[in-house]
Amino acid sequence: MEDFEKTLYEALLVAFGKTLAKYNAFAQGTILKDVGKEIIEYLNCHGFQFEETGELEDLAILTDLFIKNGFAESLDIEPAEKGQNYIWHNLYGIEAYEELHEISDNPFLACPLNSCLYYLADKHNKTMRLLSKSFDLETGDAQSQYEIVDKDIPQGEDFDPLVIENARLYQLAQERADRLEKAQQEIKTLRGIIPICTSCKKIRDDEGYWQQVETYIGHHSEALFSHGVCPDCMEELYPKYAQRIKERKVQNGISEKKS
């Protein structure tokens, strides 16, 4: 009996690959970047930590993370005339890539690792160019020759007005999304039950330390504090000044608010 989880994974690869094949290169690139970003964030949230260094070496680090967690049994990388030749041994879901090979120049478009690498490469204004590929279903091995190159910028008659407009609208939407994300990161909101001492009013933080109210709130929100003395404390700490303030208020006809 077929392995349902594996078959479902392959079905998703084929469905995603066939859908991507309907779009132009710009739309494909946009989708791959978004999907790659979401995959990396999901992996990080579920214990498969990948910390970006901001360098192109991030592509190799992420590839290694995939291999260690069952994406393929092993990976051999050999230098090629252009780029590098990747030999994936016992590649998980290879039947799906073989099927996509018949309908697409790049059967790895739907590959989750490919989406992640595309997203990372784009941050450096680079893209991954597939030069050759082959599959051996008997051994479960796949070969792909990739070259990391600068992103192509269409010139002259190569420009498609619709693609240019799509790119412009996408850039505007991305800039707006980036501003919104930055604003949300700057907003800190206090939620839940806050343990506070009934006597001194200090607050216990998540690590078990007791802090002054203003210190705790300052660390967990964007609120700022200014300090003064309330009337009750003024009367207790500085009775002479409190009396003078009361007399001055009486002279000025100011009624005193009761706490």
C-alpha positions as CSV (number, residue, x, y, z in Angstrom):
1,M,0.0,0.0,0.0
2,E,1.2,3.5,-0.9
3,D,2.5,5.8,1.9
4,F,-0.4,8.3,2.2
5,E,1.8,11.1,3.7
6,K,4.4,10.7,0.9
7,T,1.7,10.6,-1.8
8,L,-0.1,13.6,-0.4
9,Y,3.3,15.5,-0.3
10,E,3.9,14.5,-4.0
11,A,0.3,15.5,-4.9
12,L,0.9,19.0,-3.4
13,L,4.2,19.3,-5.3
14,V,2.5,18.4,-8.6
15,A,-0.5,20.7,-8.0
16,F,1.7,23.6,-7.0
17,G,4.1,23.0,-9.9
18,K,1.3,22.8,-12.5
19,T,-0.3,26.0,-11.1
20,L,3.0,27.9,-11.2
21,A,3.5,26.8,-14.8
22,K,0.5,28.9,-15.8
23,Y,2.2,32.1,-14.8
24,N,4.9,34.3,-16.3
25,A,8.4,34.5,-14.8
26,F,7.6,37.6,-12.7
27,A,4.5,36.1,-11.2
28,Q,6.4,32.9,-10.5
29,G,9.2,34.7,-8.8
30,T,6.8,36.7,-6.6
31,I,5.0,33.6,-5.5
32,L,8.2,31.7,-4.8
33,K,9.6,34.5,-2.7
34,D,6.4,34.7,-0.6
35,V,6.1,30.9,-0.2
36,G,9.8,30.6,0.7
37,K,9.5,33.3,3.4
38,E,6.4,31.6,4.9
39,I,8.1,28.2,4.9
40,I,11.2,29.5,6.7
41,E,9.0,31.3,9.3
42,Y,6.9,28.1,9.8
43,L,10.0,26.0,10.3
44,N,11.4,28.4,12.9
45,C,8.1,28.4,14.8
46,H,8.2,24.6,15.0
47,G,11.7,24.0,16.3
48,F,13.7,23.8,13.1
49,Q,15.8,26.9,13.7
50,F,17.4,28.8,10.8
51,E,19.1,32.1,11.7
52,E,19.9,34.2,8.7
53,T,23.4,35.8,8.6
54,G,22.6,38.1,5.7
55,E,25.2,36.4,3.5
56,L,24.9,34.1,0.4
57,E,26.2,31.3,2.6
58,D,22.6,31.2,4.1
59,L,21.6,29.1,1.0
60,A,24.1,26.4,1.9
61,I,23.1,26.5,5.6
62,L,19.4,26.1,4.8
63,T,20.1,23.3,2.4
64,D,22.0,21.5,5.1
65,L,19.1,21.9,7.5
66,F,16.7,20.3,4.9
67,I,19.1,17.4,4.3
68,K,19.6,16.7,8.0
69,N,15.8,16.4,8.4
70,G,15.0,14.0,5.7
71,F,14.6,16.0,2.5
72,A,17.0,13.6,1.0
73,E,19.2,10.9,2.3
74,S,22.4,12.8,1.3
75,L,23.6,15.4,-1.1
76,D,26.8,15.5,-3.2
77,I,27.9,18.9,-4.6
78,E,30.3,18.9,-7.5
79,P,31.8,21.8,-9.4
80,A,30.5,22.3,-12.9
81,E,31.5,24.4,-15.9
82,K,28.7,26.8,-14.8
83,G,27.6,26.8,-11.2
84,Q,27.5,23.5,-9.3
85,N,26.1,20.0,-9.9
86,Y,23.8,18.8,-7.1
87,I,23.2,15.0,-6.7
88,W,20.3,14.3,-4.4
89,H,20.4,10.7,-3.1
90,N,17.0,9.2,-2.3
91,L,15.2,12.5,-2.8
92,Y,11.9,12.6,-0.9
93,G,9.0,13.0,-3.4
94,I,11.1,12.3,-6.5
95,E,8.1,10.8,-8.4
96,A,6.4,14.2,-8.3
97,Y,9.5,16.0,-9.7
98,E,9.7,13.3,-12.5
99,E,6.1,14.0,-13.4
100,L,6.6,17.8,-13.4
101,H,9.6,17.2,-15.6
102,E,7.3,16.4,-18.5
103,I,5.4,19.7,-18.3
104,S,7.9,22.3,-17.0
105,D,11.4,23.4,-17.9
106,N,12.0,23.6,-14.1
107,P,10.4,20.7,-12.3
108,F,11.8,22.0,-9.0
109,L,9.7,25.2,-9.0
110,A,7.3,23.5,-6.6
111,C,10.1,22.3,-4.4
112,P,9.8,23.8,-0.9
113,L,13.6,24.1,-0.6
114,N,13.8,25.8,-4.0
115,S,11.2,28.4,-2.8
116,C,13.3,29.1,0.3
117,L,16.5,29.4,-1.6
118,Y,14.8,31.7,-4.2
119,Y,13.7,33.9,-1.4
120,L,17.1,34.1,0.2
121,A,18.9,34.7,-3.1
122,D,16.5,37.5,-4.0
123,K,17.7,39.4,-1.0
124,H,21.1,39.7,-2.7
125,N,19.5,40.6,-6.0
126,K,20.4,37.1,-7.2
127,T,18.4,34.2,-8.7
128,M,19.0,30.5,-9.3
129,R,19.2,29.4,-12.9
130,L,18.6,25.7,-13.6
131,L,20.9,24.5,-16.4
132,S,20.2,20.7,-16.4
133,K,18.3,18.1,-14.5
134,S,17.8,14.3,-14.5
135,F,16.0,11.7,-12.5
136,D,16.6,8.0,-11.7
137,L,13.5,6.5,-10.1
138,E,15.1,3.2,-9.5
139,T,17.8,4.7,-7.2
140,G,15.7,7.6,-6.1
141,D,18.5,10.0,-7.2
142,A,18.1,13.3,-8.8
143,Q,20.6,15.6,-10.5
144,S,20.3,19.3,-10.9
145,Q,22.9,21.8,-12.1
146,Y,22.3,25.3,-10.7
147,E,24.1,28.6,-11.2
148,I,23.5,31.6,-9.0
149,V,23.4,34.7,-11.1
150,D,22.4,38.4,-11.0
151,K,18.7,38.9,-11.6
152,D,18.0,39.7,-15.2
153,I,16.7,43.2,-16.0
154,P,14.8,43.3,-19.3
155,Q,16.1,45.9,-21.8
156,G,14.4,47.7,-24.7
157,E,11.8,45.7,-26.5
158,D,12.0,42.9,-23.9
159,F,9.9,45.0,-21.6
160,D,6.3,43.8,-21.2
161,P,4.1,46.8,-20.1
162,L,1.8,44.5,-18.1
163,V,4.7,42.9,-16.3
164,I,6.2,46.3,-15.6
165,E,2.9,47.5,-14.1
166,N,2.6,44.3,-12.0
167,A,6.2,44.8,-10.7
168,R,5.4,48.4,-9.8
169,L,2.2,47.6,-8.0
170,Y,3.9,44.7,-6.2
171,Q,6.8,46.9,-5.1
172,L,4.3,49.5,-3.7
173,A,2.4,46.8,-1.9
174,Q,5.6,45.3,-0.5
175,E,6.8,48.7,0.8
176,R,3.4,49.3,2.4
177,A,3.5,45.8,4.0
178,D,7.1,46.4,5.3
179,R,6.0,49.7,6.9
180,L,3.1,48.0,8.5
181,E,5.2,45.2,9.8
182,K,7.7,47.7,11.2
183,A,4.9,49.6,12.9
184,Q,3.5,46.4,14.4
185,Q,6.9,45.4,15.8
186,E,7.2,48.8,17.5
187,I,3.8,48.4,19.3
188,K,4.0,46.6,22.6
189,T,0.8,45.8,24.4
190,L,0.3,44.4,28.0
191,R,-2.0,41.5,28.1
192,G,-3.1,38.8,30.6
193,I,-2.9,38.7,34.4
194,I,0.0,40.7,35.9
195,P,1.1,39.5,39.4
196,I,1.5,42.6,41.7
197,C,2.5,42.8,45.3
198,T,-0.4,43.9,47.5
199,S,2.0,45.8,49.8
200,C,4.7,47.5,47.8
201,K,3.0,47.2,44.4
202,K,6.0,45.7,42.7
203,I,5.3,43.5,39.7
204,R,6.8,40.0,39.2
205,D,8.2,39.5,35.7
206,D,8.3,36.2,33.7
207,E,11.7,35.3,35.2
208,G,10.4,35.7,38.8
209,Y,12.1,39.0,39.5
210,W,10.1,41.8,41.2
211,Q,10.3,45.2,39.6
212,Q,8.9,48.7,40.2
213,V,5.7,49.3,38.3
214,E,7.3,51.9,36.0
215,T,10.2,49.6,35.2
216,Y,8.0,46.7,34.3
217,I,5.6,48.8,32.2
218,G,8.5,50.6,30.5
219,H,10.0,47.2,29.4
220,H,6.6,45.9,28.2
221,S,5.1,48.9,26.5
222,E,5.9,52.2,24.8
223,A,4.6,54.2,27.8
224,L,6.9,56.8,29.4
225,F,6.7,58.0,33.0
226,S,6.9,61.4,34.7
227,H,7.1,61.5,38.5
228,G,5.2,63.6,40.9
229,V,3.7,63.3,44.4
230,C,0.0,62.7,45.0
231,P,-1.8,64.8,47.7
232,D,-2.1,61.9,50.2
233,C,1.7,61.1,49.9
234,M,2.5,64.9,50.1
235,E,0.6,65.1,53.3
236,E,2.3,62.1,54.8
237,L,5.9,62.9,53.6
238,Y,5.8,66.7,53.5
239,P,3.1,67.9,55.8
240,K,4.3,71.5,55.9
241,Y,4.3,71.8,52.1
242,A,0.9,70.0,51.9
243,Q,-0.6,72.6,54.3
244,R,0.8,75.5,52.3
245,I,-0.7,74.0,49.1
246,K,-4.1,73.6,50.8
247,E,-4.0,77.2,52.0
248,R,-3.0,78.5,48.6
249,K,-5.9,76.5,47.0
250,V,-8.3,78.0,49.5
251,Q,-7.0,81.5,48.7
252,N,-7.5,80.9,45.0
253,G,-10.9,79.4,45.4
254,I,-9.8,75.9,44.2
255,S,-11.8,73.0,45.7
256,E,-9.8,69.9,46.6
257,K,-10.7,66.7,44.9
258,K,-11.3,63.7,47.2
259,S,-9.5,60.5,46.4
